[in-house]
Amino acid sequence: MAKIALITGATSGIGEACAHLFAREHYNLVLTGRREDRLEKLAKKLNTKYNVEVAVSAFDVRDREQVITNLEALPAKWKKVNVLINNAGLSQGLDPIQNGSLDDWDTMIDTNVKGLLYVSKVVANWMIDNKQGHIVNIGSIAGKEVYANGNVYCATKHAVDALNKGMRIDLLPHGIKVSAIHPGAVETEFSEVRFKGDKERAKKVYEGFDPLVADDIAETIWFVVSRPAHVNINDMIVMPTAQANAGTIFRK
């Protein structure tokens, strides 16, 4: 019987890359995200290319009732989740704390922290019932360091770091693995979202060096997930060669 991976934020970037990689490795998939048209298009592509089964569930992780209702509505066979990839997350704005947007703060906290919690609570209980599972939380170098104007985004990713450690402890008696991947600069839609569609400003973030791409992180996640049963990688930071820490990038 094929294993199942549930991926949040699967409509683009790291989530979409993970969907392709896990399908390639013969996992059936539960794909979630806000943009149903993208999910359906991706599901069709994966089914055709890799001959895997794909279930689609469109909802916003910020909405607790949507999360619970949509996940619990999945047929029983889809609740045998082997791997949960908590990928849904974003950054909004890049302002000093005194100028920050309250709406941006709410969006980041509700998505990056509360959304991750809502999904994890549902799926962790499935895993406990199934007596197996692996949760992979996508953090950030912003969860290890704080950089200028990163304030609330950094706070949310520090929360992910703490929650990852807490999950590891709480789920230990149930034999459920828990891991966090903390990327540095990855060129995806991330900066476009942060700068609210300003593509020119987003492009400048990655000028002068070779950033990571979504496939790099998907491959890292696969490495973590594919370790032997007795091995759990708790925490991993992944950087482009040109980046030393959150604020130090060598640009040519």
N, C-alpha and C positions, 0 to 999 in steps of 0.2 A: 504494500500500500504506500502511495506517495506521501511524503511529508508535506506539511502545510506551513507557509510563512504568511503572516499578516503584516502589511506594510502601511503605515500612515503617511500622508503627504506624498502619495505615489504618482501624482500628476506631472511632476517635473523633477529635474535635478537628481539628487542622491536617491530619493525614493523611486523614481522611474528607473534609474540605473540598477538599483537593487532588484526591482521586479524582473528586469531582463536577466540578471545574473542568476537569481534563484530559479527562474524558469529554465534557464540553460542547464542548471543542476537538477532538473526534474522535480522541483517543488511545485505543488499546486499553490495557488495564491489567493489571498483575500486582499484586495486593493481598496484603500480608502482615500478620500480627498474631497475637496469642496466642488471641484469641476467635473460633473458627471459625464459630460461629453468626452473629456480627455480620458477619463477612466474607462469608458466603454471602448474608445478607440484603441487604447493600450491593451485592454483585455483581448480584443479581437486579434491584434497583432501578435501577442504572446501565444495565444491558442494556435494560431496558424503556423508560427515559426517553430515553436517548441513542443506542440501537441500536449499542453498542460491544461488543466481545468483552472478557470479564473472566476472568482466571485467578486462583484463590485458592490461597494456600499458607500454612497455619497452623503457626507455630512461634515459639519464643522466641529472640530474637536473642542472648540470653546463652549459649545452648547451641551451641557451635561445630559439633558434629556435625549437629545439627538444621538449622542454617543451610545447611551445605554439601550435605547429603543432599537437603533439600527444594528448594533452588534448582537443583541439578544434575539433579534428577528432572523439571524442567519440559521439555516438548517443545521441540525445536530452534527452532521459530518464535518461542517466547517469549523466547529468549535474544538476540534482535535488539533489545535494550533501547536506546532513544534517550536516556531520562532516568531517572536513579536519584534518588529523593528519600529521603535518610537522615533520616527523621523520628522513628523510634522513640527515645524518651528519657523520662526522668522524674526527679523529685526525691523524696527520702524524708527526712522529718524536717527540723527547723529548730532544731538545738541547737548550743551552743558545742562546740568540738572535744573538750574534756575529757569531755563528756557524750554524745558521739555514739554511735550504735548501729553496731557492727561489721557487722551484717547489712545495715543501710541503706547503709553505705559500699560493701559488696560489690555490692549491687543496682545502685547508681548507676554504679559503675565498670564493672561487667560489661555493663550496658545501654548507657550513653552513650558509652563508649569502645570496649570490646572488641566489642560488638555491631555498632557502626558499622564497625569494621575487618573483621569477618568477612564482612559483606554486601558491603562495598566491594571486598574482594579478589576475590571470585567475579565480581561484575558488572564490575569494571574489566577483568578479563581477557577477558570477553565483548566489551567495548567495543573493546579493543585488536584482537581478532580481526576485529571488524566495521569497524574503522578510523573510528569515530565514537562520540560519546556526550557526555553532560553529567551530571555528578554535582553534586547540590545537597545540602549538609549543613546541617541545622537546628541552629544554635548557640543563643546566648542573650546578652543583655546581661551575664549572669553569666560569659560567656567573655571579656568585656572589662574587667570590674570585679569586685572582691570586696566583698561586703557582710556585715554582721554575721550570724553563724550560718549563712552560706552555704557556708563552708569547702569541704567535699568536692564538693558540687554545682558550685560555682564552679570547682573544680579540674578536674572532668570536662569542663566546657564550655570552659575554657581549652585543654584537650587537643584538643577538637574544632576550635577556632580554629587550633591548631598543625597538626593533621592536614590541615585544609583547605589550608593553605599548602603543606604537604609534598606533598599530592596534586597540587596545581597544578603544582609543579615536576616531579614524577616523571612525570606523564602528558602534559606539554607536548609531547614529541617524537611522541606518538601522536595529536595533534590532538583530545584530549578536554578539554572545558571542565570547570572546577571552580569552584563558587561556594558561599559561605556566607551564610545569612540569620540575623541575630541579633535576635530579637524582645525587646521589653520586656514589659510586663504584657499577657498575652493571657488572656482568660477562657475557659478550657476545663476539662477534668477535672484539669488540672495540679495545682491547689492541693488538690483533694480527694484526689488520690493522695499529695501531700506530707504531708497531715495525716491520712492513712490512714482516709478516709471521713468525717471530721468536716466535714459540709457547712456548718454554721454558721460555723466558723472559716475555712473556705475562702471563704465569701461575703464575709467582712469584708475580705479582701485587696483586693477590687474596689469597696468602698464609697466613695462620694463623688466618683467621677470616671468617665469613660467609657473603659474599657480597650479594647484591640484585641480583635477576635474572630477566630476561625479563618479566616474568609473573607478577612480583610485580609491574612493571611500567605499564603494560597493565591494571591491576586491578585498579591502581590509576587513569589512564586516564578514565576508565569506570566510576569510582566514580564521577569524575568531569563532565563528559558528561551527566550522568544520574540524575543530580540535577533537581529540579523543574524549570519551565520556568523563574521564577522571580529571580533565583539564578545564579550568575556567580562567579566561583572561579578564581580570576585573576592570582594567582601565588602560586605555591606549591613546597617546597623543600622536597625531599624524600631521606633518608639516611639508610644504614644498621645500626643496633643497635651499631655495633662496630666502627662506624665512627662519629666523632663529627663535623668535618669540612673538607675542601679540603685536608688538610695536616696532620690530626690527626686521625690515625686508631689504635685501640688497637688490637695487634696481640698476640695470645697465644704462 
